[in-house]
Amino acid sequence: MDLAFTKEEQAFREEVRQFFRDNVPPDTRRKLVEGRHLTKDEMVTWWRILNKKGWGVSHWPKEYGGTGWTSVQHYIFNEELQSYPAPQPLAFGVSMVGPVIYTFGNEKQKKKYLPRIANVDDWWCQGFSEPGSGSDLASLKTKAERRGDKWIINGQKTWTTLAQHADMIFCLCRTDASAKKQMGISFIVFSMKSKGVTVRPIQTIDGGHEVNEVFFDDVEVPIENLIGEENKGWDYAKFLLGNERTGIARVGVSKERIRRIKDLASKVESGGRPIIQDAAFREKLAACEIELKALELTQLRVVADEGKHGKGKPNPASSVLKIKGSEIQQTTTELLMEVIGPFAAPYDVHGDDGSNEAMDWTAQIAPSYFNNRKVSIYGGSNEIQRNIIAKAVLGL
């Protein structure tokens, strides 16, 4: 298998890089490099710049606004976007519910939702996990009862990322309590402004407000908001999660972090010399780079094999990408913590004499380290991914 890029692909990479250099707002890029949270306006502003260029939903079919790029071009685009870095398109709309709608939805749903997703006219969130139904998602209890021309939805979702900004939610609901647990679930979309929807913030260990609890109390949803067939939601969820797990590899994110680690380690001293000169540290950094190169080659193989698994059936190797990608992201944050040493305490910024000893660039490294503990859990925990590999790849 030839994994080398052609001259045309290399030229495409340079085109993408130049676009990011010319169009990503400097303050937005600086915040991402430092690990700071962007505002909703900052994210939407960039996504609309991207959509105006025609790259907002690049991987969608051309008839729905996609670019018609090859799999390799998509890979290059995502790697450069993560490496620059620039904000990735809102995954809940662009990478999750959008593909479900254009793959399994009806024509009316496609016309209604897809253009609004592309331009971020609607901010979407994901209603999957529940208390007690995270990795065992099929045990979910939120139910939707059909009454006339409406669904009546009751239940609770948790860890709902950025629900405080959301206009719409795609939700897994139990529609047949008598069926086998995977078979009685439906995929329903509805407005977060609906009567009976309550959002409560969960403050994370990094001090941010990224996730939420969401409660549904007799929420009325039109029947036509069911995507695909009733009780087939588990199939759509697996399709969606396959896309999510491939994206969690984030090779570009880890590449950018390694560049930052090298830069900071060449400036910060320990024992009278730059940390980059410490043999033990260099060994850890080299091991991480080797793992990242292996991940990159694995992802390229997945890209090369794209389309061989049939419509709605993502490559089971996406579970491998999810496991290794999340582990490498966590390792890079650990190395950053090792670089800054005592300055890892983000709130202990004053020395004994009252002077400010901390450097501005250290402020978000510890919060980012703590926040990245989650990447081996969301999108299906790494333990669950190993079970998937054992069954789908190894036949165990």
C-alpha positions as a printed Julia matrix, in Angstrom:
396×3 Matrix{Float64}:
   0.0     0.0    0.0
   1.49    3.35  -1.09
   0.87    5.95   1.62
   2.93    8.73  -0.01
   1.1    11.93  -0.99
   0.98   12.91  -4.66
   2.11   16.32  -5.96
  -1.54   17.31  -6.31
  -2.24   16.34  -2.7
   0.8    18.26  -1.5
  -0.4    21.32  -3.45
  -3.82   20.93  -1.84
  -2.18   20.85   1.6
  -0.45   24.16   0.87
  -3.73   25.69  -0.33
  -5.42   24.7    2.93
  -2.52   26.03   5.02
  -2.6    29.37   3.22
  -6.34   29.71   3.73
  -5.95   29.16   7.47
  -3.06   31.65   7.66
  -5.16   34.27   5.87
  -8.54   33.7    7.52
  -8.36   32.31  11.06
  -8.79   35.29  13.46
  -5.47   35.7   15.37
  -7.15   35.89  18.78
  -9.03   32.67  18.05
  -5.83   30.84  17.12
  -3.98   32.2   20.16
  -6.71   30.95  22.5
  -6.59   27.49  20.96
  -2.79   27.28  21.23
  -3.03   28.26  24.91
  -5.85   25.78  25.59
  -8.41   28.47  26.42
 -12.15   28.24  25.85
 -13.63   30.09  22.87
 -16.87   32.03  23.09
 -19.88   30.94  21.05
 -19.52   34.02  18.85
 -15.85   33.26  18.15
 -16.69   29.72  17.1
 -19.68   30.65  14.94
 -17.75   33.48  13.24
 -15.02   31.08  12.11
 -17.42   28.32  11.06
 -19.29   30.77   8.82
 -16.0    31.88   7.25
 -15.31   28.21   6.55
 -18.8    27.62   5.17
 -18.56   30.7    2.9
 -15.42   29.15   1.42
 -17.43   25.98   0.79
 -15.49   23.93   3.33
 -17.92   23.94   6.26
 -19.32   20.48   5.52
 -16.48   19.28   3.33
 -17.1    15.55   3.83
 -20.82   15.65   2.98
 -22.03   14.51  -0.47
 -21.84   17.33  -3.05
 -25.63   17.49  -3.4
 -25.87   18.56   0.24
 -23.05   21.12   0.16
 -19.97   18.91   0.3
 -16.77   19.42  -1.66
 -16.38   16.14  -3.51
 -12.87   15.79  -2.08
 -11.14   12.44  -1.99
 -10.66   10.65   1.33
  -7.02   11.75   1.32
  -7.99   15.41   0.84
 -10.36   15.16   3.79
  -7.56   13.69   5.86
  -5.18   16.5    4.86
  -7.79   19.18   5.57
  -8.53   17.86   9.06
  -4.87   17.42   9.93
  -4.01   20.97   8.87
  -7.04   22.44  10.64
  -6.05   20.69  13.89
  -2.35   21.51  13.5
  -2.73   25.22  12.73
  -4.89   25.18  14.96
  -8.35   26.4   13.95
 -11.73   25.51  15.48
 -13.15   22.33  14.02
 -16.69   22.56  12.6
 -19.34   21.88  15.25
 -19.12   18.09  15.39
 -22.63   17.54  16.74
 -24.13   19.04  13.59
 -21.52   18.51  10.88
 -20.04   15.11  11.77
 -22.83   13.47  13.77
 -26.46   14.35  13.1
 -25.84   15.75   9.59
 -24.59   12.43   8.15
 -27.38   10.56   9.94
 -29.97   12.86   8.34
 -28.59   12.7    4.79
 -28.09    8.92   5.06
 -31.31    7.85   6.8
 -33.63   10.89   6.81
 -36.37   11.73   4.31
 -36.17   14.49   1.7
 -38.18   16.96   3.78
 -35.81   16.51   6.72
 -32.77   16.94   4.49
 -34.07   20.2    3.04
 -35.08   21.51   6.47
 -32.01   20.7    8.53
 -28.91   20.31   6.36
 -28.48   23.92   5.1
 -28.97   25.23   8.64
 -26.38   22.8   10.02
 -23.85   23.89   7.38
 -24.19   27.59   8.24
 -24.57   27.02  12.01
 -28.01   28.6   11.93
 -28.83   25.85  14.42
 -26.4    24.8   17.14
 -26.87   21.09  17.85
 -26.14   18.99  20.92
 -26.14   15.23  21.52
 -28.67   13.54  23.8
 -27.2    10.07  24.3
 -25.63    9.45  27.74
 -27.78    9.19  30.85
 -27.06    8.56  34.54
 -26.29    4.84  34.51
 -26.34    4.65  30.7
 -22.99    5.82  29.43
 -20.83    3.02  28.09
 -23.9     0.76  28.36
 -25.84    3.18  26.2
 -28.48    0.61  25.2
 -29.8     0.64  28.79
 -31.09    4.21  28.38
 -34.42    5.02  30.03
 -35.55    8.3   28.39
 -38.79    7.36  26.69
 -40.89    8.74  23.89
 -44.6     7.8   23.85
 -46.68    8.37  20.75
 -49.88   10.31  21.38
 -51.73   11.25  18.22
 -49.39   13.31  16.01
 -46.82   13.92  18.76
 -44.11   12.19  20.76
 -44.22   12.87  24.49
 -40.67   12.66  25.83
 -39.67   12.19  29.48
 -36.27   11.45  30.98
 -32.81   12.81  31.59
 -29.55   13.11  29.66
 -26.17   13.99  31.13
 -22.7    15.15  30.02
 -24.49   16.99  27.21
 -21.64   19.04  25.73
 -22.35   22.74  25.08
 -26.1    22.26  25.55
 -26.19   25.77  27.01
 -25.65   27.09  23.46
 -27.88   24.59  21.65
 -30.94   25.29  19.53
 -31.53   21.62  18.63
 -30.84   18.19  20.11
 -30.68   14.73  18.53
 -31.88   12.29  21.11
 -32.04    8.54  21.63
 -35.37    7.62  23.21
 -36.94    4.3   24.15
 -40.06    3.82  22.03
 -40.71    0.12  22.71
 -40.12   -0.98  26.3
 -41.02   -4.61  25.5
 -38.33   -5.06  22.83
 -34.73   -6.17  23.34
 -32.99   -3.1   24.7
 -31.07   -2.31  21.49
 -34.16   -2.8   19.35
 -36.6    -0.51  21.13
 -34.76    2.8   20.62
 -35.57    5.62  18.18
 -33.59    8.64  16.94
 -35.61   11.85  17.41
 -34.62   15.5   16.9
 -36.27   18.51  18.49
 -35.82   22.09  19.65
 -34.03   22.83  22.91
 -36.49   25.73  23.27
 -39.38   23.26  23.64
 -41.52   23.55  26.76
 -40.36   21.04  29.36
 -36.64   21.11  28.44
 -34.37   22.15  31.34
 -30.58   22.58  31.1
 -28.45   22.57  34.25
 -24.69   23.25  34.09
 -22.0    20.85  35.33
 -18.79   22.67  36.22
 -15.75   20.66  35.14
 -12.48   20.23  37.01
 -10.76   22.77  34.74
 -13.18   25.45  35.93
 -15.14   25.52  32.67
 -18.78   24.97  31.82
 -18.63   22.54  28.94
 -21.14   19.85  29.92
 -24.68   19.84  31.26
 -27.58   17.84  32.59
 -30.7    18.02  30.43
 -34.18   17.11  31.71
 -37.3    16.36  29.64
 -40.69   16.75  31.3
 -43.61   15.94  28.96
 -41.82   17.53  26.01
 -44.08   17.52  22.94
 -42.32   16.73  19.66
 -43.96   16.41  16.21
 -44.11   12.85  14.85
 -42.22   13.93  11.73
 -39.12   14.63  13.85
 -38.35   10.91  13.95
 -35.28   10.23  11.81
 -35.45    7.0    9.81
 -37.57    4.14  11.12
 -39.09    3.78  14.56
 -37.06    1.46  16.85
 -34.04    1.57  14.49
 -32.23    4.3   16.45
 -29.54    1.95  17.73
 -28.34    1.32  14.16
 -28.16    5.07  13.53
 -26.33    5.61  16.82
 -23.67    3.05  15.89
 -23.24    4.75  12.51
 -22.88    8.13  14.24
 -20.45    6.88  16.88
 -18.25    5.29  14.22
 -17.79    8.74  12.7
 -17.14   10.27  16.13
 -14.5     7.69  17.07
 -12.54    8.23  13.88
 -12.46   11.97  14.59
 -11.26   11.42  18.16
  -7.87   10.25  16.79
  -6.98   13.95  16.26
  -3.54   13.39  14.85
  -3.21   17.08  14.02
  -4.02   18.13  17.59
  -1.28   15.89  18.97
   1.2    17.1   16.34
   0.58   20.7   17.34
   0.98   19.83  21.02
   4.28   18.08  20.41
   5.59   21.16  18.59
   4.57   23.23  21.6
   6.19   20.78  24.02
   9.49   21.02  22.13
   9.31   24.81  22.02
   8.56   25.23  25.72
  11.0    22.51  26.8
  13.79   24.36  25.0
  13.03   27.52  27.02
  12.16   26.22  30.49
  15.14   25.19  32.61
  15.5    22.54  35.31
  18.77   21.99  37.13
  20.43   24.78  35.18
  19.67   23.5   31.67
  16.67   23.35  29.31
  14.33   20.43  30.0
  14.67   19.31  26.38
  18.25   18.29  27.22
  17.14   15.87  29.93
  17.62   12.32  28.64
  14.62   10.85  30.48
  12.32   13.59  29.17
  13.6    13.18  25.61
  12.96    9.44  25.83
   9.33   10.02  26.84
   8.86   12.59  24.08
  10.39   10.3   21.45
   8.17    7.41  22.54
   5.11    9.65  22.17
   6.21   10.77  18.69
   6.7     7.15  17.6
   3.2     6.25  18.85
   1.8     9.26  16.99
   3.5     8.27  13.73
   2.07    4.76  14.07
  -1.39    6.24  14.68
  -1.02    8.5   11.64
  -0.13    5.54   9.41
  -3.05    3.54  10.82
  -5.42    6.39  10.09
  -4.08    6.65   6.54
  -4.77    2.94   6.08
  -8.33    3.48   7.3
  -8.65    6.37   4.83
  -7.33    4.18   2.01
  -9.86    1.44   2.89
 -12.82    3.83   3.14
 -15.95    2.61   1.42
 -15.18   -1.11   1.76
 -17.58   -1.65   4.65
 -20.86   -0.68   3.01
 -23.33    2.17   3.49
 -23.88    3.04   7.14
 -21.12    0.65   8.28
 -18.01    2.49   9.48
 -14.67    0.68   9.56
 -14.37   -1.18  12.9
 -10.75    0.0   12.94
 -12.18    3.37  14.03
 -12.11    1.84  17.53
  -8.32    1.45  17.24
  -8.01    5.11  16.26
 -10.18    6.13  19.2
  -8.1     4.18  21.73
  -4.65    5.24  20.56
  -5.68    8.79  19.66
  -7.11    9.45  23.12
  -4.1     7.87  24.86
  -1.66   10.03  22.88
  -3.66   13.2   23.58
  -3.46   12.42  27.28
   0.28   11.72  27.05
   0.94   15.08  25.39
  -0.84   16.92  28.21
   1.22   14.93  30.73
   4.43   16.01  28.99
   3.31   19.64  29.07
   2.72   19.28  32.81
   6.22   17.89  33.19
   7.66   20.86  31.29
   6.07   23.53  33.5
   6.67   21.7   36.78
   5.63   23.8   39.82
   3.8    26.28  37.57
   1.24   23.54  36.9
  -0.74   24.86  39.89
  -2.9    27.34  37.93
  -4.13   29.3   40.92
  -0.87   29.38  42.94
   0.62   32.27  40.97
   2.48   34.23  43.65
   5.92   33.64  45.09
   6.84   34.03  48.77
   7.66   37.69  48.25
   4.26   38.38  46.7
   5.62   38.76  43.18
   3.95   37.04  40.24
   6.23   34.11  39.38
   3.97   32.3   36.95
   4.26   32.74  33.21
   1.11   33.6   31.27
   1.46   30.61  28.97
   1.25   28.16  31.88
  -2.25   29.18  32.92
  -4.23   26.63  30.9
  -1.82   23.68  30.86
  -3.01   22.11  34.12
  -6.72   22.63  33.33
  -6.13   21.11  29.88
  -4.43   18.1   31.48
  -7.39   17.49  33.78
  -9.93   18.09  31.02
  -8.23   15.57  28.73
  -8.85   12.74  31.19
 -12.26   12.53  29.53
 -11.09   11.67  26.01
 -10.6     7.99  26.84
 -14.2     7.89  28.11
 -16.45    9.85  25.75
 -17.41    8.44  22.37
 -17.5     5.04  24.05
 -14.88    4.27  26.7
 -11.62    2.66  25.62
 -12.6    -0.53  27.47
 -15.71   -0.75  25.3
 -13.61   -0.1   22.17
 -11.4    -3.07  23.04
 -14.5    -5.25  23.25
 -15.59   -4.0   19.81
 -12.18   -4.84  18.36
 -12.25   -8.3   19.94
 -15.63   -9.03  18.39
 -15.54   -7.23  15.02
 -11.85   -7.51  14.11
 -10.55  -10.59  15.92
 -13.79  -12.58  15.84
 -13.67  -13.39  19.55
